[in-house]
Amino acid sequence: MSRFTLQDERGFNQVFAPVGSTPLRMRRRGDWFVTQIARFGAQRVLEIGSGTGETAAYLATHSNAEIVAVDISEAFVAEARARHSAPNLRYELFDLLGDKPMAFGRFDMVCGNGILHHLVQRLPDVLSALHDLTNPGGGLAFVEPNFLNPYCAFIFGTKIGRRFARLEPDEMAFTPGELRRALPAAGWRNVDVATRDFLLPGLPEVLVKPSLAIEPALEATAATRWLAQSHFMTARA
């Protein structure tokens, strides 16, 4: 587990120092989001749970889309604004279920990196609200933790793991079936949930190359693919 550097106003550990494998994991996920922007032809993109803004800044740098990144934490939004700036990038304080839903208009794509598992108790409402904010034919792209992965099962499924990771009381990883059921129920179509990624966060640099070497084989085999760390999920409005 990487050392954390910033907590939100409630005192939970949600931002980690970019050490070991973490910068590479962030770039790989950023590239995946950029690919989805191109696939959906998105001109306006909403990122929810943007934290200190690294993903949004990456999307703004690697695409021509207007990126609106929102978070409910004043501390995170202030940090994001201090760290990043671009003509096609803005950070806003926003509660998806508490503020006016159309405050920033509609979007061609909504996305998030590890945020829906913070909202499990309100997931149907969140997915419906995101659907309402998305233009017809627009897309959804999220990366979420896989509860079937041993590391995630420890962090999310055991008392000692939850204390170690300083998780919020309602925070919980997903099984792929939960996501495949939740998205259509909220009006999303063409749902795809791909489970992959065996590169753990905060892995020492000496272990990064060996992990990358075996990852393709693990992802290509049905017997091991389900143990990957993350769900890469897409859908259309």
C-alpha positions as a printed Julia matrix, in Angstrom:
237×3 Matrix{Float64}:
   0.0     0.0     0.0
   1.34    3.42   -0.95
   1.83    6.11    1.69
  -1.12    8.52    1.76
  -0.6    12.24    1.4
  -4.01   13.89    1.7
  -7.27   13.18    3.49
 -10.71   14.59    2.86
 -12.67   16.64    5.4
 -14.04   13.47    7.0
 -10.56   12.14    7.71
 -10.52    9.21    5.32
  -7.38    8.16    3.46
  -8.16    8.57   -0.23
  -5.08   10.05   -1.92
  -1.81    8.14   -2.09
   1.78    9.09   -2.85
   2.73    8.13   -6.45
   5.44    5.57   -5.59
   6.58    2.32   -7.2
   4.03    1.05   -9.7
   1.49    3.8    -9.0
   2.56    6.33  -11.71
   2.52    3.6   -14.37
  -0.92    2.41  -13.24
  -2.2     5.99  -13.45
  -0.83    6.42  -16.99
  -2.32    3.14  -18.16
  -5.73    4.11  -16.82
  -5.4     7.59  -18.25
  -4.65    6.1   -21.67
  -7.72    3.87  -21.39
  -9.95    6.88  -20.63
  -8.42    8.78  -23.57
  -9.24    5.81  -25.81
 -12.85    5.91  -24.61
 -13.09    9.65  -25.33
 -12.07    8.91  -28.92
 -14.37    5.89  -29.2
 -17.4     7.85  -28.01
 -16.41   10.94  -30.01
 -16.76   12.96  -26.8
 -16.39   16.73  -26.92
 -17.47   17.31  -23.29
 -16.39   14.92  -20.52
 -17.45   14.84  -16.87
 -15.18   13.12  -14.34
 -16.74   12.52  -10.93
 -14.63   11.99   -7.83
 -11.68   13.75   -9.42
  -9.63   13.99   -6.21
  -6.46   16.0    -6.72
  -7.01   16.1   -10.45
  -4.34   13.87  -11.99
  -6.69   11.89  -14.23
  -8.57   14.96  -15.45
  -5.31   16.75  -16.22
  -4.1    13.73  -18.2
  -7.33   13.66  -20.23
  -7.1    17.39  -20.92
  -3.49   17.04  -22.1
  -4.11   13.98  -24.27
  -7.42   14.96  -25.89
  -9.2    18.0   -27.31
 -12.31   17.44  -25.19
 -13.52   19.9   -22.58
 -12.92   18.2   -19.22
 -15.09   19.13  -16.23
 -13.79   17.39  -13.1
 -15.89   17.45   -9.93
 -15.45   16.35   -6.33
 -17.35   16.84   -3.07
 -14.19   17.68   -1.11
 -13.13   21.32   -0.92
  -9.61   20.21    0.0
  -9.3    18.02   -3.07
 -10.7    20.62   -5.46
  -8.38   23.29   -4.07
  -5.39   20.95   -4.43
  -6.4    20.03   -7.99
  -6.65   23.69   -9.01
  -3.24   24.4    -7.47
  -1.57   21.49   -9.25
  -3.1    21.56  -12.73
  -4.37   24.0   -15.34
  -5.25   23.82  -19.02
  -7.57   25.78  -21.35
  -9.91   22.77  -21.68
  -9.89   21.83  -17.98
 -11.89   22.98  -14.97
 -12.31   21.68  -11.43
 -15.57   22.24   -9.59
 -16.98   21.5    -6.14
 -20.05   19.39   -6.81
 -22.25   16.77   -5.17
 -23.88   14.71   -7.92
 -26.89   13.81   -5.77
 -27.1    16.97   -3.69
 -26.52   19.91   -6.03
 -28.48   20.93   -9.11
 -27.86   18.0   -11.49
 -27.65   20.15  -14.62
 -25.31   22.75  -13.14
 -22.73   22.14  -15.88
 -25.01   20.99  -18.69
 -24.9    17.68  -20.5
 -21.88   15.61  -21.49
 -20.81   13.21  -24.22
 -19.03   10.99  -21.69
 -19.09   10.53  -17.92
 -16.21    8.77  -16.21
 -14.43    8.07  -12.96
 -11.43    6.21  -11.6
 -12.25    4.2    -8.47
 -15.18    6.33   -7.3
 -18.38    4.27   -7.62
 -17.25    1.89   -4.87
 -17.47    4.85   -2.49
 -21.15    5.19   -3.46
 -22.39    1.62   -3.21
 -25.35    2.46   -0.98
 -26.59    5.03   -3.53
 -25.34    3.34   -6.69
 -28.74    3.13   -8.48
 -29.31    6.86   -7.94
 -25.75    7.72   -9.03
 -25.95    5.69  -12.23
 -29.37    7.17  -13.03
 -28.13   10.72  -12.41
 -25.12   10.12  -14.66
 -27.44    8.75  -17.35
 -29.54   11.92  -17.16
 -26.4    14.04  -17.62
 -25.24   12.13  -20.69
 -26.31   13.03  -24.21
 -28.19   10.31  -26.12
 -25.61    7.91  -27.56
 -22.97    9.24  -25.19
 -20.78    6.99  -23.11
 -19.84    5.92  -19.61
 -16.36    4.73  -18.63
 -15.34    3.74  -15.09
 -12.6     1.69  -13.47
 -13.59   -0.01  -10.21
 -11.99   -2.57   -7.85
 -12.78   -6.27   -8.26
 -13.91   -7.88   -5.01
 -12.81  -11.3    -6.31
  -9.17  -10.2    -6.46
  -7.31  -11.48   -3.35
  -5.78   -8.09   -2.56
  -9.15   -6.34   -2.89
 -10.88   -9.1    -0.94
  -8.47   -8.48    1.94
  -8.75   -4.68    1.8
 -12.53   -4.55    1.46
 -13.63   -7.83    3.02
 -11.73   -8.05    6.31
 -11.77   -5.82    9.38
  -7.99   -5.59    9.53
  -7.81   -4.79    5.82
 -10.41   -2.05    6.06
  -8.58   -0.49    9.03
  -5.27   -0.75    7.18
  -6.71    1.01    4.12
  -8.74    3.48    6.22
 -11.87    2.8     4.17
 -15.14    4.61    4.56
 -17.87    2.62    6.36
 -19.91    2.0     3.17
 -17.0     1.62    0.76
 -17.04   -1.77   -1.02
 -15.53   -3.36   -4.14
 -17.73   -4.93   -6.82
 -18.15   -8.34   -8.38
 -18.59   -8.16  -12.17
 -22.16   -9.45  -11.89
 -23.16   -6.58   -9.63
 -22.06   -4.04  -12.23
 -23.62   -5.93  -15.14
 -26.96   -5.82  -13.33
 -26.75   -2.25  -11.99
 -25.98   -0.46  -15.26
 -28.95   -1.7   -17.35
 -31.25   -1.13  -14.39
 -30.26    2.55  -14.53
 -30.99    2.83  -18.24
 -27.52    2.17  -19.68
 -27.14   -0.07  -22.74
 -24.29   -1.86  -24.53
 -22.81   -2.62  -21.12
 -19.33   -4.14  -21.07
 -17.46   -5.09  -17.88
 -13.91   -6.3   -18.58
 -11.93   -7.56  -15.59
  -8.16   -7.1   -15.93
  -5.05   -5.43  -14.45
  -2.67   -7.43  -12.26
  -0.35   -4.51  -11.46
  -0.91   -3.72   -7.78
  -0.7    -0.1    -6.54
   2.47    0.88   -4.7
   4.33   -2.21   -5.9
   8.13   -1.76   -5.5
   9.78   -0.84   -8.78
  11.89   -4.02   -8.78
   8.67   -6.04   -9.09
   7.03   -3.96  -11.81
   8.73   -5.61  -14.82
   8.08   -9.18  -13.59
   4.42   -8.28  -13.01
   4.1    -6.79  -16.48
   5.75   -9.87  -17.97
   3.18  -12.32  -16.57
   0.15  -10.02  -16.8
  -0.77  -10.78  -20.46
  -0.92  -14.51  -19.78
  -3.03  -14.02  -16.66
  -5.45  -11.74  -18.5
  -5.71  -14.07  -21.51
  -6.72  -17.12  -19.48
 -10.27  -17.52  -18.2
  -9.0   -19.5   -15.21
  -7.08  -16.46  -13.91
  -8.68  -13.42  -15.58
 -11.44  -13.22  -12.95
  -8.77  -12.64  -10.28
  -7.56   -9.38  -11.85
  -7.7    -6.26   -9.73
 -10.06   -3.99  -11.66
 -13.26   -3.81  -13.69
 -13.03   -1.59  -16.8
 -16.67   -0.82  -17.53
 -18.28    1.0   -20.44
 -21.85    1.62  -21.58
 -23.93    3.95  -23.74
 -26.82    6.21  -22.81
